Amino acid sequence: MLQSYLEAISLIERLHRQFLDVVKAELDSAGIRDINNVQSLILFNIGGEEVTVGELTQRGYYLGSNVSYNLKKMVENGYLTQERSPHDRRSVRIRVSDKGAALWGRLNDMFQRHAEELSEESLPGAGLDAAAETLRALELFWRGAVAPAPRIVEPRAPQIGRAASDARLRA
């Protein structure tokens, strides 16, 4: 079991990197140089929605630590538009621009093409459905593994002595 678990972790990491290479190749073939593969996936996940920066991470659309940088670059390059909420000036709403919608369509076409090429006959066993089910179970397991452990705090008596005498000296 340990060997299978470690192999699965390695495969997930390797597949993620390979997938980013596939997205980069799609961008390169279209001559798109002003957005990178990670930013393209953020854009694709936003799609037709209007979201806040916080919602991007809450919904799992982006897992990195530099989401603000990537959003700023996509706004600067015309892929996203942003506007402050009229009700809360601290909140910024983000949506895909016309230029971003064109890229979204290209990425969607790529995903459609891949789905057709990965017909059930080309994958062993139950195929992508079984793989997705296994990955969701692993995600739930890992989410539970990082849940904070309940803290058991034993009551402590106030310290009398040096801290109390130091406080008296300051008074």
Secondary structure by P-SEA (a helix, b strand, c coil): caaaaaaaaaaaaaaaaaaaaaaaaaaaaaccccccaaaaaaaaaaccccccaaaaaaaccccccaaaaaaaaaaaaccbbbbcccccccbbbbbbcaaaaaaaaaaaaaaaaaaaaacccccccccaaaaaaaaaaaaaaaaaaacccccccccccccccaaaaaaaaac
